[in-house]
Amino acid sequence: MPQNPDELGALWMKSGAKGDYMTGTINGVAVVLFKNDRKEPGSKQPDWRVMKSKPREERAATVPSQGEDSEGW
């Protein structure tokens, strides 16, 4: 079955300790999407943030210490 030429990728909903998020690929790039919980009502901020997915080893090395802004990590 041929892939739809308009399709850019696919995403899957997941649940974690910090809430819901999505994982998948867009144009062959592994991504993770986090809900923007800091969005102010009526603001022009995005509802979701798209970031490149990092391998587990790299994420462990870049996890902020207690008290730092984790931005979904």
C-alpha positions, 0 to 999 in steps of 0.5 A, spaced: 500 500 500 503 506 497 504 512 502 500 518 502 504 523 498 501 529 503 503 525 509 509 528 513 510 523 519 506 519 524 505 521 532 503 517 538 500 519 544 503 517 550 502 518 558 508 519 563 509 522 570 509 529 567 503 528 563 501 527 556 505 527 550 506 525 543 512 521 540 513 519 532 517 522 526 516 528 521 520 527 515 524 522 518 526 525 524 524 522 531 520 528 535 517 528 541 511 533 542 510 536 549 503 540 551 505 547 553 502 548 560 505 555 561 500 558 555 496 564 558 489 564 555 488 569 549 496 568 548 499 567 541 504 561 544 503 554 541 499 549 544 504 544 543 512 544 542 515 540 537 523 537 539 528 533 536 527 526 540 534 525 544 537 518 545 536 515 552 543 516 554 543 523 551 537 525 555 540 522 562 546 526 561 542 533 560 536 532 565 537 539 569 538 538 577 533 540 582 530 547 581 532 548 574 527 549 569 526 542 565 521 544 559 518 537 559 524 533 560 
